[in-house]
């Protein structure tokens, strides 16, 4: 589903990004079972859609009122 970025106006499919480190996650799983599980759950809860252009978390659906307004303004500036 395409969205529009409120920061830079890019229209596109947001990329998903999670916090933390995969290497630390693997290390914790190999050495310590419970901390590895806790770290994995924490990482999964931090997944956020981000703008593919500017890496902002301010992605709006195109069918939302603000998304429609930004899309109209972006089209006017291209004309």
Helices and strands as residue ranges (DSSP letters): E 2-5, E 11-13, E 15-17, H 22-31, H 33-45, E 48-50, E 59-61, H 65-78
